[in-house]
Amino acid sequence: MSDKAPFWQRIVVKVGFWALGKAAAKASAMDPVIKQEVSNWPEGFRITLSVLPSGPSASWQKQGERLRYLGAGTSVQPDLKVDIKSLKAAVRMILAQLGIARAYAYRRIAIEGNTVDAMVLTRILDRVEAYLFPRFLSKNILKQVPRFGLREYWYNLLIYLGLLLP
């Protein structure tokens, strides 16, 4: 991480990764679409999302049919590692200015692991972002904003409460 990067950018990414990590874990316990995606991975499958060269990170592990948020920076080698190539790109992603698919297309993201697993993660994170961001922001970063019914709005409320409460 460059010393020239403003301090606030690192804070924004840390808080954003924390929220994304907890929200993905909570959503994977409730949302049947995300559960189906997670079920494709073997038990104990580990994922790390990080900012290069030594920025903030978030890690998950598959447990049963859901993801468990491991927090920032784990020492265990992940099965899938997704690296955002700069702090600036990570900030744009956290602030809903750059979607995951577009970041891949612009080569702002590097993957270590199976490409199919990375696409599964992309679909999961797209769905989680649909829960986290209001529709007017989601439509700018997602290829297609999922249609939410009453059940999904209930999940949305539970995800937000999960971020606020321990």
BAKEMI-31446 format. One line per 8 residues: for each residue x, y, z of C-alpha. Coordinates in steps of 0.02 Angstrom, whole numbers, plus 50000, padded with zeros to 5 digits. Each point is the difference from the previous one (the first is absolute). Example, Ala and Ser with C-alpha at 12.3 -4.5 7.8 and 13.67 -1.06 7.14 Angstrom:
! BAKEMI-31446
50615,49775,50390 | 50069,50172,49967;
This chain:
! BAKEMI-31446
50000,50000,50000 | 50072,50166,49950 | 50042,50124,50137 | 49926,50133,49886 | 49825,49925,50015 | 49885,50105,50110 | 49966,49923,50170 | 49812,50010,49975;
50010,49882,49850 | 50074,49862,50106 | 49865,50026,50132 | 49860,49997,49869 | 50065,49836,49930 | 50023,49920,50172 | 49823,50046,50053 | 49931,49949,49830;
50086,49830,50005 | 49937,49972,50178 | 49821,50040,49947 | 50014,49894,49843 | 50075,49856,50099 | 49865,49999,50133 | 49860,50029,49874 | 50059,49857,49889;
50004,49883,50149 | 49826,50053,50058 | 49927,49994,49825 | 50072,49826,49969 | 49903,49937,50151 | 49832,50066,49935 | 49995,50029,49813 | 49964,49841,49899;
50089,50069,49845 | 50161,50029,50097 | 49982,49832,50090 | 49990,49914,49831 | 50157,50088,49940 | 50097,49959,50160 | 49947,49816,49989 | 50110,49982,49844;
50157,50020,50105 | 50078,49860,50104 | 49988,50008,50189 | 50135,50112,50075 | 50025,50099,49837 | 50089,50164,50042 | 49988,50166,49911 | 50102,50157,50027;
49963,50170,49925 | 50144,50123,50021 | 50076,50161,49935 | 50176,49994,49929 | 50138,50015,50053 | 49961,49992,50187 | 49830,50078,50023 | 49843,49950,50091;
49926,49827,49975 | 49849,49892,50039 | 49991,49811,50009 | 49861,49870,50003 | 49991,49813,50022 | 49861,49883,49946 | 49918,49912,50147 | 49851,49892,49956;
49893,50094,49876 | 50060,50172,50050 | 50151,50113,50010 | 50082,50046,50164 | 50087,50168,50006 | 50177,49976,50065 | 50042,50184,50011 | 50145,50096,49931;
50159,49910,49948 | 50011,49816,50039 | 50164,49906,49998 | 49929,49846,49914 | 50025,49983,49812 | 49832,50031,49914 | 49928,49890,49863 | 49947,50158,49908;
50091,50165,50017 | 49930,50157,49920 | 50119,50147,50000 | 49943,50176,49961 | 50150,50078,49917 | 49991,50173,50081 | 49925,50091,50147 | 49918,50123,49881;
49906,49858,49911 | 49948,49926,50167 | 49931,50167,50058 | 49900,50018,49839 | 49930,49825,50025 | 49953,50031,50182 | 49918,50167,49958 | 49894,49917,49864;
50087,50089,49857 | 50076,49843,49923 | 49917,49830,49994 | 50090,49834,50016 | 49969,49948,49819 | 50063,50166,49934 | 50153,49992,50114 | 50041,49829,49925;
49978,50070,49825 | 50113,50149,50038 | 50132,49882,50073 | 49988,50079,50171 | 49986,49826,50078 | 50118,49850,49997 | 49946,49824,50043 | 50101,49857,50073;
49897,49841,49989 | 49864,49927,49891 | 49912,50124,49885 | 49834,49909,50023 | 50013,50026,50188 | 50037,50184,49969 | 49841,50015,49895 | 49900,49916,50138;
50073,50126,50123 | 49954,50142,49880 | 49819,49942,49995 | 49996,49988,50190 | 50076,50172,50025 | 49883,50075,49871 | 49852,49933,50098 | 50073,50062,50164;
50029,50173,49924 | 49817,50001,49947 | 49957,49977,50184 | 50125,50131,50062 | 49972,50139,49874 | 49836,50086,49958 | 49932,49964,49826 | 50054,50169,49927;
50182,49955,50039 | 49984,49814,49960 | 49941,50034,49823 | 50165,50089,49964 | 50113,49858,50057 | 49902,49840,49965 | 49963,49926,49830 | 49825,49963,50058;
49922,50053,50165 | 49905,49851,50071 | 49814,50021,50030 | 49966,49996,50185 | 49839,49944,50077 | 49942,50015,50180 | 50113,49856,50055 | 50157,50084,49928;
49957,50165,50083 | 49985,49904,50163 | 50174,49927,49968 | 50060,50175,49961 | 49941,50061,50170 | 50081,49852,50088 | 50165,50030,49909 | 50001,50183,50055;
49958,49949,50178 | 50141,49872,49992 | 50120,50141,49958 | 49939,50107,50144 | 49984,49866,50133 | 50135,49877,50055;
